[in-house]
Amino acid sequence: MKGRTFVRHLKEGAKNIGRNGWMTFASVSAVTIMLFVVGAFLLLIMNMNAFADSLEDDVELRVFIELTADEEQQDELETEIAGLSQVDTVEFVPREEGLENLIVSFGDQGQVLEALREENPLNDVFVVQAEDPQQTQVLADEIQTLENVDDVEYGADIVDQLFSVTNILRYAGIAVIAGLMFTAMFLIANTIKITIIARKREIQIMKLVGATNGFIRWPFFVEGLLLGLLGAVIPVSALSYGYVRLVDLVEGTPELGFLTMLPANPLTLQMAALLLGIGAFIGIWGSMMSVRKFLKV
C-alpha cells in the first residue's frame, strides 16, 4: 500500500467518526460501559487474588525437634530440611524463645507459666515455609520421615479450608472476567455492526464503481480502531483515578488497616493496557466482521 493511500484511509476513518454522530456515540457508549464493568471487576479480582496469596504466604510448618537431639543433630536436621526441593526458608526457634512467646501470648495470665522457666518442657522448633504453599502437606509428610523430628504441625484442617477458599476465589475470578469479556465483545461488536449496516448503501456503491475490498475495508478498520480506543479512554481514566483515591483512603484510615491493596502503580498501568487492547480489538473485529457481509455484491 502506498503511503498516500494509507494516509487517505486514516483521514477517512477519522472523518467517519464525526459524520456518524449518534451512531458513533452509541458505539463509544457501549464500549465505555462494558469496559468500565470489566475494568472494575478486574481490579477487584486482582486484589482478591493478591489477598489470597498473602494468606497462603503466612502458612508455615512448625517442626518440633526431638528433646534428646543434641546441637550437632539439630544442625544436621536443619541442613536436611533446607535441602528439600519445596523448602523456601528455615528458621530456628529455641525452646526458651518459644516459652517466652507462649507467656506473652497469655497476657496477664501468663504469669502462671513463669515456673516453667526452670524446667522448660517445650521442644526446639524449626519454622519452615514452602516455596509453593499449596504443597505444604506434601512437605510436612516428607519432613516427618526425617530423623530427630518429633512432630510436624501446620494446622492441617484450617490450612486445607484456606486453600479451598483461595482456589475458589481464583477460579471464580477467572470465570467472571471471561464471562464479562465475552459479553462485552458480543454487545460492542453488535453495536458497531449496526453502525456499519446503516451505511451498507455507501459500501455497495463503492463496490459497484470498482473499489477493491481492501480499499473499502481500511477506513472502517481505522474507524473501528478509533471507536474502541475512544470507548476505552473514559473507563481507563475513571478507574485509574478512582483506584488511586481508594488506595490513599485505605492507607490513611487506621480502621481499614486490615485491608491490603495492590499499589496503584503498576496495577493501573496494566489495567489500562489491557482495556485499551480489548477496546481496539473489539472495535476492529466488529467493523471487519460487519463490512465483510456487504462486500459480496
C-alpha positions in Angstrom: 0.0 0.0 0.0 1.3 3.4 -0.9 1.9 6.0 1.8 -0.5 8.4 0.3 -3.3 5.8 0.2 -2.6 4.8 3.8 -2.9 8.5 4.9 -6.2 8.7 2.9 -7.6 5.7 4.8 -6.6 7.2 8.1 -8.3 10.5 7.3 -11.5 8.8 6.0 -11.7 6.6 9.1 -11.3 9.6 11.4 -13.9 11.7 9.4 -16.4 8.9 9.6 -16.3 9.2 13.4 -17.7 12.8 13.1 -20.0 12.1 10.2 -22.0 9.4 12.1 -22.7 11.4 15.2 -25.3 9.4 17.1 -24.2 6.0 15.8 -20.6 6.9 16.9 -22.0 8.0 20.3 -23.9 4.7 20.7 -20.8 2.6 19.8 -18.4 4.6 22.1 -21.0 4.4 24.9 -21.3 0.7 24.6 -17.6 0.2 24.7 -17.2 2.6 27.6 -19.9 1.0 29.8 -18.8 -2.6 29.2 -15.1 -1.9 29.6 -15.8 0.1 32.8 -17.5 -3.0 34.2 -14.7 -5.3 33.0 -12.1 -3.0 34.4 -13.8 -2.6 37.8 -14.1 -6.4 38.2 -10.5 -6.8 37.0 -9.2 -4.5 39.8 -11.4 -6.3 42.4 -10.3 -9.8 41.4 -6.6 -8.9 41.1 -6.8 -7.5 44.7 -8.7 -10.6 45.8 -6.0 -12.9 44.3 -3.3 -10.8 46.0 -5.1 -11.1 49.3 -5.4 -14.9 48.8 -1.7 -15.1 48.0 -0.8 -13.2 51.2 -2.9 -15.6 53.3 -1.1 -18.5 51.7 2.3 -17.0 52.3 1.5 -16.9 56.0 1.2 -20.7 56.1 4.1 -22.2 57.8 5.3 -25.6 59.2 6.4 -26.0 62.8 8.9 -28.9 63.0 9.3 -30.0 66.6 12.8 -31.4 67.3 13.3 -34.5 69.5 14.1 -33.4 73.1 17.0 -35.9 73.0 18.6 -34.4 69.9 22.0 -32.6 70.6 23.2 -29.5 68.8 25.1 -31.4 66.1 21.9 -33.4 65.3 19.9 -30.3 65.1 22.3 -28.8 62.7 22.2 -31.9 60.5 18.4 -31.8 60.6 18.3 -28.1 59.6 20.6 -28.9 56.6 18.4 -31.8 55.5 15.3 -29.7 55.7 16.9 -26.7 53.9 17.9 -29.2 51.1 14.4 -30.3 50.3 13.2 -29.1 47.0 10.0 -27.5 48.2 11.5 -25.5 51.1 11.8 -21.7 50.9 13.0 -20.7 54.3 14.0 -22.4 57.6 14.2 -20.5 60.9 15.3 -22.0 64.2 13.3 -21.1 67.3 14.9 -22.3 70.6 12.7 -23.6 73.3 13.5 -20.5 75.5 12.1 -18.2 72.9 9.1 -20.5 72.4 8.3 -20.3 76.1 8.7 -16.6 76.2 6.3 -16.2 73.2 3.8 -18.5 75.0 3.9 -16.5 78.2 3.4 -13.2 76.3 0.5 -14.7 74.3 -1.4 -15.3 77.6 -1.1 -11.7 78.7 -1.6 -11.1 82.4 -2.5 -14.8 82.9 0.9 -15.8 81.5 2.4 -15.3 85.0 1.3 -18.8 85.9 3.7 -20.2 83.4 6.7 -18.5 84.8 7.5 -21.6 86.9 8.3 -23.4 83.6 11.4 -21.4 83.0 13.3 -23.6 85.5 12.5 -26.8 83.6 11.3 -25.9 80.1 9.2 -28.7 78.6 9.0 -27.3 75.1 10.8 -28.5 72.1 13.2 -26.6 69.9 11.4 -25.8 66.7 12.2 -25.1 63.0 9.7 -22.8 61.4 9.6 -23.8 57.7 7.9 -22.1 54.7 7.3 -23.9 51.4 8.1 -22.3 48.1 4.6 -23.3 47.0 2.1 -23.0 49.9 -0.2 -25.4 48.2 2.5 -28.1 48.7 2.6 -27.6 52.5 1.0 -31.0 53.3 3.4 -32.9 50.9 6.4 -31.1 52.5 5.1 -31.9 56.0 4.9 -35.6 55.2 8.4 -35.5 53.8 9.9 -33.8 56.8 8.0 -36.1 59.2 10.2 -39.0 57.9 13.5 -37.4 58.8 15.5 -38.4 61.9 15.2 -36.4 65.2 11.8 -35.0 64.1 9.2 -35.3 67.0 6.2 -33.9 65.2 5.2 -31.5 62.3 2.3 -29.2 62.7 0.7 -26.7 60.3 -3.0 -26.6 61.2 -4.0 -29.1 58.6 -7.8 -28.7 58.8 -7.6 -24.8 58.7 -5.0 -24.7 56.0 -6.9 -27.1 53.8 -10.0 -25.0 54.1 -7.9 -21.9 53.4 -6.6 -23.4 50.2 -10.1 -24.4 49.1 -11.4 -20.9 49.6 -8.4 -19.2 47.8 -8.7 -21.6 44.9 -12.5 -20.9 44.6 -11.7 -17.1 44.6 -9.2 -17.6 41.8 -11.4 -19.8 39.6 -14.4 -17.6 40.2 -12.4 -14.5 39.3 -11.2 -16.1 36.1 -14.8 -17.2 35.2 -16.3 -13.7 35.9 -13.7 -11.9 33.9 -14.0 -14.4 31.0 -17.8 -14.0 31.1 -17.7 -10.2 31.2 -15.2 -10.0 28.3 -17.3 -12.3 26.1 -20.4 -10.3 26.9 -18.6 -7.1 26.2 -17.3 -8.4 22.9 -20.7 -9.6 21.8 -22.6 -6.4 22.8 -20.0 -3.9 21.5 -19.4 -5.8 18.2 -23.2 -5.8 17.6 -23.4 -2.1 18.3 -20.7 -1.4 15.8 -22.3 -3.7 13.3 -25.4 -1.6 13.5 -23.4 1.5 12.5 -22.0 -0.4 9.5 -25.4 -1.7 8.4 -26.7 1.8 8.4 -24.1 2.6 5.7 -24.5 -0.5 3.6 -25.6 1.5 0.6 -22.3 3.5 0.7 -20.3 0.3 0.7 -22.3 -1.3 -2.1 -22.0 1.8 -4.3 -18.2 1.9 -3.7 -18.1 -1.8 -4.6 -20.1 -1.3 -7.8 -17.9 1.5 -9.1 -14.8 -0.7 -8.9 -13.3 -0.1 -5.4 -11.4 -3.1 -4.2 -12.3 -4.9 -0.9 -9.1 -3.6 0.7 -9.8 0.0 -0.3 -13.3 -0.3 1.3 -12.2 -2.1 4.4 -9.3 0.2 5.5 -11.4 3.3 6.5 -13.7 1.0 8.5 -10.7 -0.7 10.1 -9.4 2.7 11.2 -12.9 3.8 12.4 -13.4 0.6 14.4 -9.9 1.0 16.0 -10.7 4.6 17.0 -14.2 3.7 18.3 -12.6 1.0 20.5 -9.8 3.3 21.8 -12.2 6.2 22.4 -14.5 4.0 24.4 -11.6 2.7 26.5 -10.2 6.1 27.4 -13.0 7.1 29.8 -13.1 3.9 31.9 -9.3 3.8 32.0 -9.2 7.4 33.3 -12.1 7.0 35.7 -10.9 3.6 37.1 -7.3 4.7 37.5 -8.2 7.9 39.3 -10.8 6.1 41.5 -8.3 3.3 42.4 -5.6 5.8 43.4 -8.0 7.6 45.6 -9.3 4.4 47.2 -5.7 3.2 47.9 -5.0 6.6 49.6 -8.2 6.3 51.6 -7.4 2.8 52.8 -3.8 3.7 53.7 -4.9 6.8 55.5 -7.6 5.2 57.6 -6.4 3.2 60.6 -9.7 1.4 60.9 -9.2 -0.1 57.5 -5.7 -1.3 58.3 -6.9 -4.9 57.9 -7.3 -4.3 54.1 -4.3 -4.7 51.9 -4.5 -3.3 48.4 -2.1 -3.7 45.5 -0.1 -0.5 44.7 -1.7 1.7 42.1 1.4 1.6 40.1 1.9 -0.7 38.1 -1.7 -2.1 38.6 -3.5 0.8 36.9 -1.0 0.7 34.0 -1.6 -3.0 33.5 -5.3 -2.4 33.6 -5.1 0.5 31.2 -3.0 -1.5 28.7 -5.5 -4.4 28.9 -8.6 -2.3 28.4 -7.1 -0.3 25.6 -6.1 -3.5 23.9 -9.6 -5.0 24.4 -11.2 -1.9 23.1 -9.0 -1.7 20.0 -9.5 -5.4 19.2 -13.3 -5.3 19.7 -13.6 -2.2 17.5 -11.5 -3.7 14.7 -13.1 -7.1 14.9 -16.7 -5.7 15.0 -16.0 -3.5 12.0 -14.3 -6.1 9.9 -17.0 -8.8 10.5 -19.7 -6.3 9.6 -18.1 -4.9 6.5 -17.3 -8.4 5.1 -21.1 -9.1 4.7 -21.6 -6.1 2.4 -18.5 -6.7 0.2 -20.3 -9.6 -1.5 -22.0 -7.6 -4.2 
